[in-house]
Amino acid sequence: MRDKLVCEKIKSALDLLDEIDDMIISQSCECQKVDCEIQDWLHYIENNEIDEKQSVKIMQELQRLRRERRCLHNEYEIEKTFKDNAAKVMGKNTRQFLMVEINKTIKQINSEYKNRILTDEQIEEIISEKKKRGRPKKEELDG
């Protein structure tokens, strides 16, 4: 009775490992697909006149794609940690160390993004720019 149970559990564990391997194999294709879609939208913005309503829709789509890309990138980092520490799966006493490494990776990937070039002031200036009310000054009309 226990022999069949052990075989079933081993099979389940191997099936799960196969699923993880399949995810690892397909991850780069999924990420590349999202990157290409983002680039398509950026080129569309570059090459076409778009109105405010279209801008909002495009930005929402870019935001969705960037979030999907972030999830795929996080998945990659977790999978990389898993692969780098896969030998720890074999020993009952070492599996906990595998989870420690994975949890470290999760903590790192969830840290807050730090801007490389833009300052908070520059971002605030762009996103909170208020439209001027009233008639434009004479100088603006001539230009």
Phi and psi in degrees as GROMACS dihedral restraints (atoms count N, CA, C in turn):
[ dihedral_restraints ]
;  ai    aj    ak    al  type     phi  dphi    fc
    3     4     5     6     1   -66.4    20    10
    4     5     6     7     1   -30.1    20    10
    6     7     8     9     1   -62.3    20    10
    7     8     9    10     1   -40.4    20    10
    9    10    11    12     1   -68.9    20    10
   10    11    12    13     1   -39.1    20    10
   12    13    14    15     1   -62.0    20    10
   13    14    15    16     1   -44.3    20    10
   15    16    17    18     1   -62.1    20    10
   16    17    18    19     1   -44.4    20    10
   18    19    20    21     1   -60.8    20    10
   19    20    21    22     1   -42.0    20    10
   21    22    23    24     1   -63.9    20    10
   22    23    24    25     1   -41.8    20    10
   24    25    26    27     1   -67.5    20    10
   25    26    27    28     1   -40.7    20    10
   27    28    29    30     1   -62.1    20    10
   28    29    30    31     1   -44.7    20    10
   30    31    32    33     1   -60.6    20    10
   31    32    33    34     1   -43.6    20    10
   33    34    35    36     1   -61.2    20    10
   34    35    36    37     1   -43.4    20    10
   36    37    38    39     1   -62.9    20    10
   37    38    39    40     1   -42.6    20    10
   39    40    41    42     1   -66.7    20    10
   40    41    42    43     1   -38.3    20    10
   42    43    44    45     1   -62.4    20    10
   43    44    45    46     1   -41.8    20    10
   45    46    47    48     1   -63.5    20    10
   46    47    48    49     1   -42.1    20    10
   48    49    50    51     1   -63.2    20    10
   49    50    51    52     1   -38.1    20    10
   51    52    53    54     1   -62.9    20    10
   52    53    54    55     1   -41.8    20    10
   54    55    56    57     1   -61.4    20    10
   55    56    57    58     1   -43.0    20    10
   57    58    59    60     1   -62.0    20    10
   58    59    60    61     1   -45.3    20    10
   60    61    62    63     1   -60.3    20    10
   61    62    63    64     1   -41.0    20    10
   63    64    65    66     1   -63.0    20    10
   64    65    66    67     1   -39.6    20    10
   66    67    68    69     1   -64.2    20    10
   67    68    69    70     1   -41.5    20    10
   69    70    71    72     1   -62.4    20    10
   70    71    72    73     1   -43.2    20    10
   72    73    74    75     1   -64.9    20    10
   73    74    75    76     1   -41.1    20    10
   75    76    77    78     1   -85.9    20    10
   76    77    78    79     1   -11.5    20    10
   78    79    80    81     1   -59.0    20    10
   79    80    81    82     1   -46.6    20    10
   81    82    83    84     1   -65.5    20    10
   82    83    84    85     1   -35.6    20    10
   84    85    86    87     1   -64.5    20    10
   85    86    87    88     1   -43.0    20    10
   87    88    89    90     1   -63.3    20    10
   88    89    90    91     1   -43.7    20    10
   90    91    92    93     1   -64.4    20    10
   91    92    93    94     1   -42.6    20    10
   93    94    95    96     1   -62.9    20    10
   94    95    96    97     1   -39.2    20    10
   96    97    98    99     1   -61.6    20    10
   97    98    99   100     1   -45.0    20    10
   99   100   101   102     1   -65.5    20    10
  100   101   102   103     1   -43.2    20    10
  102   103   104   105     1   -58.7    20    10
  103   104   105   106     1   -42.9    20    10
  105   106   107   108     1   -65.2    20    10
  106   107   108   109     1   -39.4    20    10
  108   109   110   111     1   -65.1    20    10
  109   110   111   112     1   -40.9    20    10
  111   112   113   114     1   -61.0    20    10
  112   113   114   115     1   -45.2    20    10
  114   115   116   117     1   -62.6    20    10
  115   116   117   118     1   -38.2    20    10
  117   118   119   120     1   -59.2    20    10
  118   119   120   121     1   -44.9    20    10
  120   121   122   123     1   -65.6    20    10
  121   122   123   124     1   -41.2    20    10
  123   124   125   126     1   -63.5    20    10
  124   125   126   127     1   -39.0    20    10
  126   127   128   129     1   -69.5    20    10
  127   128   129   130     1   -35.6    20    10
  129   130   131   132     1   -60.9    20    10
  130   131   132   133     1   -44.3    20    10
  132   133   134   135     1   -61.9    20    10
  133   134   135   136     1   -42.2    20    10
  135   136   137   138     1   -65.3    20    10
  136   137   138   139     1   -37.3    20    10
  138   139   140   141     1  -102.1    20    10
  139   140   141   142     1    -0.1    20    10
  141   142   143   144     1  -134.3    20    10
  142   143   144   145     1   149.4    20    10
  144   145   146   147     1   -80.7    20    10
  145   146   147   148     1   130.4    20    10
  147   148   149   150     1  -128.4    20    10
  148   149   150   151     1   143.0    20    10
  150   151   152   153     1   -89.0    20    10
  151   152   153   154     1   179.3    20    10
  153   154   155   156     1   -63.1    20    10
  154   155   156   157     1   -41.8    20    10
  156   157   158   159     1   -63.6    20    10
  157   158   159   160     1   -43.7    20    10
  159   160   161   162     1   -65.0    20    10
  160   161   162   163     1   -38.6    20    10
  162   163   164   165     1   -58.5    20    10
  163   164   165   166     1   -44.0    20    10
  165   166   167   168     1   -62.5    20    10
  166   167   168   169     1   -45.6    20    10
  168   169   170   171     1   -64.0    20    10
  169   170   171   172     1   -41.8    20    10
  171   172   173   174     1   -66.0    20    10
  172   173   174   175     1   -41.9    20    10
  174   175   176   177     1   -63.8    20    10
  175   176   177   178     1   -39.0    20    10
  177   178   179   180     1   -62.9    20    10
  178   179   180   181     1   -40.5    20    10
  180   181   182   183     1   -67.9    20    10
  181   182   183   184     1   -42.1    20    10
  183   184   185   186     1   -62.6    20    10
  184   185   186   187     1   -39.9    20    10
  186   187   188   189     1   -63.6    20    10
  187   188   189   190     1   -43.3    20    10
  189   190   191   192     1   -60.5    20    10
  190   191   192   193     1   -44.4    20    10
  192   193   194   195     1   -66.2    20    10
  193   194   195   196     1   -40.9    20    10
  195   196   197   198     1   -64.3    20    10
  196   197   198   199     1   -38.2    20    10
  198   199   200   201     1   -66.7    20    10
  199   200   201   202     1   -40.5    20    10
  201   202   203   204     1   -63.3    20    10
  202   203   204   205     1   -42.1    20    10
  204   205   206   207     1   -63.2    20    10
  205   206   207   208     1   -41.0    20    10
  207   208   209   210     1   -61.2    20    10
  208   209   210   211     1   -43.4    20    10
  210   211   212   213     1   -61.2    20    10
  211   212   213   214     1   -42.1    20    10
  213   214   215   216     1   -66.2    20    10
  214   215   216   217     1   -38.9    20    10
  216   217   218   219     1   -65.2    20    10
  217   218   219   220     1   -42.9    20    10
  219   220   221   222     1   -61.6    20    10
  220   221   222   223     1   -42.4    20    10
  222   223   224   225     1   -58.3    20    10
  223   224   225   226     1   -44.0    20    10
  225   226   227   228     1   -58.2    20    10
  226   227   228   229     1   -45.9    20    10
  228   229   230   231     1   -63.3    20    10
  229   230   231   232     1   -40.5    20    10
  231   232   233   234     1   -66.8    20    10
  232   233   234   235     1   -43.7    20    10
  234   235   236   237     1   -63.2    20    10
  235   236   237   238     1   -39.8    20    10
  237   238   239   240     1   -62.4    20    10
  238   239   240   241     1   -44.5    20    10
  240   241   242   243     1   -61.8    20    10
  241   242   243   244     1   -41.8    20    10
  243   244   245   246     1   -61.0    20    10
  244   245   246   247     1   -48.1    20    10
  246   247   248   249     1   -63.7    20    10
  247   248   249   250     1   -41.9    20    10
  249   250   251   252     1   -65.3    20    10
  250   251   252   253     1   -23.7    20    10
  252   253   254   255     1  -117.9    20    10
  253   254   255   256     1    19.5    20    10
  255   256   257   258     1   -60.6    20    10
  256   257   258   259     1   -29.3    20    10
  258   259   260   261     1   -62.6    20    10
  259   260   261   262     1   -23.7    20    10
  261   262   263   264     1   -72.2    20    10
  262   263   264   265     1   -13.1    20    10
  264   265   266   267     1   -66.7    20    10
  265   266   267   268     1   -30.3    20    10
  267   268   269   270     1   -72.1    20    10
  268   269   270   271     1   -29.3    20    10
  270   271   272   273     1  -106.3    20    10
  271   272   273   274     1   133.7    20    10
  273   274   275   276     1   -59.0    20    10
  274   275   276   277     1   -37.1    20    10
  276   277   278   279     1   -76.5    20    10
  277   278   279   280     1   -14.4    20    10
  279   280   281   282     1  -104.0    20    10
  280   281   282   283     1   -12.6    20    10
  282   283   284   285     1   -61.0    20    10
  283   284   285   286     1   -35.8    20    10
  285   286   287   288     1   -62.1    20    10
  286   287   288   289     1   -32.6    20    10
  288   289   290   291     1   -70.1    20    10
  289   290   291   292     1   -32.7    20    10
  291   292   293   294     1   -61.3    20    10
  292   293   294   295     1   -46.4    20    10
  294   295   296   297     1   -65.8    20    10
  295   296   297   298     1   -34.3    20    10
  297   298   299   300     1   -61.5    20    10
  298   299   300   301     1   -44.9    20    10
  300   301   302   303     1   -64.4    20    10
  301   302   303   304     1   -42.3    20    10
  303   304   305   306     1   -64.6    20    10
  304   305   306   307     1   -42.0    20    10
  306   307   308   309     1   -65.4    20    10
  307   308   309   310     1   -34.8    20    10
  309   310   311   312     1   -61.8    20    10
  310   311   312   313     1   -44.2    20    10
  312   313   314   315     1   -62.4    20    10
  313   314   315   316     1   -44.5    20    10
  315   316   317   318     1   -60.6    20    10
  316   317   318   319     1   -41.0    20    10
  318   319   320   321     1   -63.3    20    10
  319   320   321   322     1   -41.3    20    10
  321   322   323   324     1   -66.0    20    10
  322   323   324   325     1   -42.9    20    10
  324   325   326   327     1   -73.6    20    10
  325   326   327   328     1   -18.0    20    10
  327   328   329   330     1   -94.6    20    10
  328   329   330   331     1     8.7    20    10
  330   331   332   333     1   -74.4    20    10
  331   332   333   334     1   156.5    20    10
  333   334   335   336     1   -70.4    20    10
  334   335   336   337     1   139.9    20    10
  336   337   338   339     1   -71.2    20    10
  337   338   339   340     1   136.2    20    10
  339   340   341   342     1  -109.5    20    10
  340   341   342   343     1   123.7    20    10
  342   343   344   345     1   -59.7    20    10
  343   344   345   346     1   143.5    20    10
  345   346   347   348     1   -89.9    20    10
  346   347   348   349     1   -39.6    20    10
  348   349   350   351     1  -121.3    20    10
  349   350   351   352     1   -50.1    20    10
  351   352   353   354     1   -66.4    20    10
  352   353   354   355     1   140.1    20    10
  354   355   356   357     1   -98.5    20    10
  355   356   357   358     1   162.6    20    10
  357   358   359   360     1   -59.9    20    10
  358   359   360   361     1   -35.8    20    10
  360   361   362   363     1   -65.5    20    10
  361   362   363   364     1   -42.6    20    10
  363   364   365   366     1   -63.3    20    10
  364   365   366   367     1   -42.9    20    10
  366   367   368   369     1   -62.5    20    10
  367   368   369   370     1   -47.4    20    10
  369   370   371   372     1   -60.5    20    10
  370   371   372   373     1   -40.4    20    10
  372   373   374   375     1   -61.6    20    10
  373   374   375   376     1   -41.3    20    10
  375   376   377   378     1   -74.7    20    10
  376   377   378   379     1   -46.3    20    10
  378   379   380   381     1   -79.7    20    10
  379   380   381   382     1   -18.6    20    10
  381   382   383   384     1  -109.0    20    10
  382   383   384   385     1    14.6    20    10
  384   385   386   387     1   -60.7    20    10
  385   386   387   388     1   122.8    20    10
  387   388   389   390     1   -96.6    20    10
  388   389   390   391     1   142.0    20    10
  390   391   392   393     1   -72.6    20    10
  391   392   393   394     1   140.8    20    10
  393   394   395   396     1   -76.7    20    10
  394   395   396   397     1   140.7    20    10
  396   397   398   399     1   -98.4    20    10
  397   398   399   400     1   157.3    20    10
  399   400   401   402     1    89.1    20    10
  400   401   402   403     1  -172.2    20    10
  402   403   404   405     1   -76.1    20    10
  403   404   405   406     1   137.9    20    10
  405   406   407   408     1   -65.2    20    10
  406   407   408   409     1   152.1    20    10
  408   409   410   411     1   -63.8    20    10
  409   410   411   412     1   157.7    20    10
  411   412   413   414     1   -57.9    20    10
  412   413   414   415     1   -37.3    20    10
  414   415   416   417     1   -61.0    20    10
  415   416   417   418     1   -40.1    20    10
  417   418   419   420     1   -68.6    20    10
  418   419   420   421     1   -32.8    20    10
  420   421   422   423     1   -70.1    20    10
  421   422   423   424     1   -34.5    20    10
  423   424   425   426     1   -73.5    20    10
  424   425   426   427     1   -30.9    20    10
